[in-house]
Amino acid sequence: MSADLQSALIDIVLWLYRGFFMPGDQLLANFPGLYFASHGRIVSGLVSAVIWLGALALLVVIWRFLRDLDSALAALIVRLYEELQRAVRVVARRVRLAFRSYALERQARLAQPEVSELPALSGVQLEILQHHAALPPGHLLTPPDIANTLGMRLADVERALGALRKLSLVERTFGAGDGEDGYRMTRAGAVLLAACSQHGAGSKRIEPTLGSV
């Protein structure tokens, strides 16, 4: 072994030796009564050993505390992330439902005829619509059927049907039932009749004429 290597090893041992006794020496220097000339190094070594063991135990406690704190923070972050994801899903679902509901309501409003823009109907016109509403599927009403039941002149009935037809409340089918024109109520007429149902009254039933629809 070379002299340089031996010198380096000796320096390391001396450094460790002094470092080990340094806590005891520093403490005993502040309390001269605890230092005994014959046993000074022994007392310093015992004090240093206690201090170094206490420091090691403190490091272990600190390391465990930091490890537990890290685990708790990681669990808290994961829990907060999951709660945030759940909240985002709930908000997104509610927003989708709100937009879907708004779209359906808007579609329903656009599909519904604007009844409020139609002119007011006379009592005869409203009664004609009410009788059309009672028709079974595939049946039509002819002007003579309506005139006979309501006890009106045929010309007045035809005039009322013409006005309803201009408003698109009834539609005309040619050649229904013995070659006479028949009428049936449109969707717009049904909506208007529903809006005016509070003004309706009971009336005689008109027997419908079967015609091709």
C-alpha positions in Angstrom: 0.0 0.0 0.0 1.4 3.4 -1.0 2.1 6.1 1.5 -0.5 8.4 -0.1 -3.2 5.8 0.2 -2.3 5.1 3.9 -2.3 8.8 4.6 -5.8 9.2 3.0 -7.2 6.3 5.0 -5.8 7.7 8.2 -7.3 11.1 7.4 -10.7 9.5 6.8 -10.6 7.6 10.1 -9.6 10.7 12.0 -12.4 12.7 10.3 -15.0 10.0 11.3 -13.5 9.8 14.8 -13.7 13.5 15.3 -17.1 13.7 13.7 -18.5 11.0 16.0 -17.2 12.7 19.2 -18.0 16.2 18.1 -21.6 16.3 19.5 -20.4 15.1 22.9 -17.5 17.4 23.0 -19.6 20.4 22.1 -22.1 19.5 24.8 -19.6 18.8 27.5 -17.8 22.0 26.6 -20.8 23.9 27.8 -21.0 21.9 31.1 -17.4 21.6 32.4 -18.6 19.7 35.5 -19.6 16.7 33.4 -16.2 16.3 31.9 -13.8 14.0 33.8 -10.1 14.1 32.9 -9.7 10.4 33.2 -13.0 9.4 31.6 -13.7 12.4 29.4 -13.6 10.5 26.1 -15.9 7.8 27.4 -18.5 10.3 28.6 -18.2 12.2 25.3 -18.5 9.0 23.3 -21.7 8.0 25.3 -23.2 11.4 24.8 -22.3 11.4 21.1 -23.8 7.9 20.7 -27.1 9.0 22.3 -27.2 12.2 20.1 -26.4 10.3 16.9 -29.0 7.6 17.8 -31.6 10.3 18.5 -30.8 12.0 15.2 -31.2 8.7 13.4 -34.5 8.0 15.1 -35.7 11.5 14.2 -34.8 11.0 10.6 -36.7 7.7 10.6 -39.8 9.5 12.1 -39.5 12.3 9.6 -39.2 9.9 6.7 -42.3 7.9 7.8 -44.2 11.2 8.3 -43.3 12.4 4.8 -44.2 9.0 3.4 -47.6 9.0 5.1 -48.2 12.6 4.1 -47.3 11.8 0.5 -49.8 8.8 0.5 -52.5 10.9 2.0 -52.0 13.7 -0.5 -51.9 11.3 -3.4 -55.2 9.7 -2.2 -56.7 13.2 -1.7 -55.7 14.2 -5.2 -57.1 11.0 -6.7 -60.4 11.5 -4.8 -60.6 15.2 -5.9 -60.0 14.2 -9.5 -62.7 11.6 -9.4 -65.2 14.0 -7.8 -64.3 16.6 -10.4 -64.8 14.1 -13.2 -68.2 13.1 -11.7 -69.2 16.7 -11.4 -68.2 17.5 -15.0 -70.2 14.4 -16.2 -73.3 15.6 -14.2 -73.0 19.1 -15.6 -72.4 17.9 -19.1 -75.4 15.6 -18.9 -77.7 18.3 -17.6 -76.5 20.7 -20.3 -77.2 18.1 -22.9 -80.6 17.5 -21.5 -81.3 21.2 -21.3 -80.3 21.7 -24.9 -82.3 18.7 -26.1 -85.3 19.9 -24.2 -84.9 23.4 -25.7 -84.5 21.9 -29.2 -87.6 19.7 -28.8 -89.7 22.7 -27.5 -88.5 24.9 -30.3 -89.3 22.1 -32.8 -92.7 21.7 -31.3 -93.3 25.5 -31.5 -92.2 25.6 -35.2 -94.4 22.6 -36.1 -97.4 24.1 -34.4 -99.5 26.4 -36.7 -99.7 30.0 -35.6 -103.4 30.0 -34.6 -103.2 33.5 -33.1 -102.6 34.9 -36.6 -105.9 33.5 -38.0 -109.0 35.7 -38.1 -111.9 35.0 -35.7 -114.4 32.5 -37.0 -118.2 33.0 -37.0 -120.4 30.7 -35.1 -121.5 28.8 -38.2 -117.8 28.2 -39.3 -116.9 27.0 -35.8 -119.8 24.6 -35.7 -118.9 23.2 -39.1 -115.4 22.6 -37.8 -116.8 20.9 -34.7 -118.8 18.5 -36.8 -115.8 17.7 -39.0 -113.8 16.8 -35.8 -116.4 14.1 -35.1 -115.9 12.4 -38.4 -114.5 8.8 -38.4 -111.4 8.2 -40.5 -112.1 8.0 -44.3 -115.4 10.0 -44.1 -116.2 13.4 -45.5 -119.0 16.0 -45.2 -120.8 17.4 -48.2 -122.4 20.9 -48.2 -126.0 19.4 -48.4 -125.3 17.3 -45.3 -124.3 20.3 -43.3 -127.1 22.5 -44.7 -129.8 19.9 -43.8 -128.5 19.4 -40.3 -127.9 23.1 -39.4 -131.1 24.2 -41.2 -129.3 26.7 -43.3 -129.4 27.6 -47.0 -126.9 25.6 -49.1 -125.4 28.9 -50.5 -124.6 30.1 -47.0 -123.0 26.7 -46.1 -120.9 26.8 -49.3 -119.8 30.3 -48.5 -118.7 29.3 -45.0 -116.9 26.3 -46.4 -115.1 28.5 -48.9 -113.9 30.8 -46.2 -112.7 27.9 -44.1 -110.9 26.5 -47.1 -109.1 29.8 -47.8 -107.9 29.7 -44.3 -106.6 26.1 -44.8 -108.9 24.9 -42.0 -110.7 22.4 -44.3 -109.7 20.8 -47.5 -111.9 19.8 -50.5 -112.2 16.4 -52.1 -113.9 16.2 -55.5 -116.5 13.7 -56.4 -117.0 12.1 -53.0 -120.3 10.4 -52.4 -122.7 10.5 -55.4 -120.4 12.9 -57.3 -120.7 15.7 -54.8 -117.6 17.5 -53.3 -116.7 16.5 -49.8 -114.8 18.4 -47.1 -112.6 17.3 -44.2 -110.7 19.2 -41.5 -107.0 19.9 -41.8 -104.4 19.8 -39.1 -104.6 23.6 -38.8 -108.3 23.4 -38.3 -107.9 20.8 -35.6 -105.4 23.0 -33.8 -107.7 26.1 -34.1 -110.7 24.1 -32.9 -108.8 22.9 -29.9 -107.9 26.5 -29.1 -111.5 27.6 -29.4 -113.0 24.5 -27.7 -114.2 26.6 -24.7 -116.6 28.4 -27.0 -118.1 25.1 -28.5 -121.6 23.9 -27.8 -123.5 20.7 -28.3 -125.2 20.4 -31.7 -127.0 17.9 -33.8 -124.9 15.1 -35.4 -124.4 15.3 -39.2 -124.2 11.9 -40.8 -121.0 11.8 -42.9 -120.8 10.8 -46.5 -118.2 8.0 -47.2 -115.7 9.1 -49.8 -112.2 8.2 -50.9 -109.5 10.0 -48.9 
